[in-house]
Amino acid sequence: MNPLFASIKILIWDFDGTLYKPNVELFHDVRESEYRAIINHTGWNQEKAIEEFHKLHKKTIQSATAVVAKLCNIPIAAAAVESEKYFDRRDFLHRDLRLIKLFASLKRFRHFILANGVIAKQKETLQVLGIPVDTFEEFVTAETVGVTKPDPAGFRYIMKKTELAAGAHMMIGDREAVDIAPAKALGMHTCLVWSDTPSTIADITLSSVYDVSKLFE
């Protein structure tokens, strides 16, 4: 085992683009769903909705869900629910034997989901992937803490639950700005997945989520 990770007892997982490889077709449907939510609440046409979304997204607001909330003038948790009405992850995913094997090898750790989606939808998707929902102690989203990553509230919520120091946690995600940077700022260990380019922020970069178990061998 890498000595750097010897203190880790808690694994915190992002969901979309982390537990499964980023999927262009799925992410296209996600973005179209976000545009549709904006159109429904504002009455704008699609061109206007797209323009206003991209004025904010990753410029002043990292979370797409938070952008939808701002433009629609609704709570972030409501924006997450609204944005997930018009797509279904399960249409793009399937049982993943390698992911099942990964979590079987990590049974000695405690697991949390910290993501920007809707908990019920995430649980449905896990069933398709073949991962028991009870693998995770808790799913932490805007439904739980009222905000989305990269706000630190979700990370702090988990540390309060575990009653362990930041260094006992590892955040695993696919986005530096949303998943890695806020965890790092709190003192957590961090792992960027699905990247062939070494991160300048994360403690470790892996080309596949399936390699997470190798960190603890």
Secondary structure, DSSP 4 states (H G I P E B T S, - for coil): --GGGTT--EEEE--TTTTS---HHHHHHHHHHHHHHHHHHH---HHHHHHHHHHHBTTTB--HHHHHHHHHTS-HHHHHHHHTSS--GGGT----HHHHHHHHHTTTSEEEEE-SS-HHHHHHHHHHHT--GGGSSEEESHHHHSS-TTSTHHHHHHHHHHT--GGGEEEEES-IIIIIHHHHHTT-EEEE-S-SS--SSSSEE-S-GGGGGGGG-
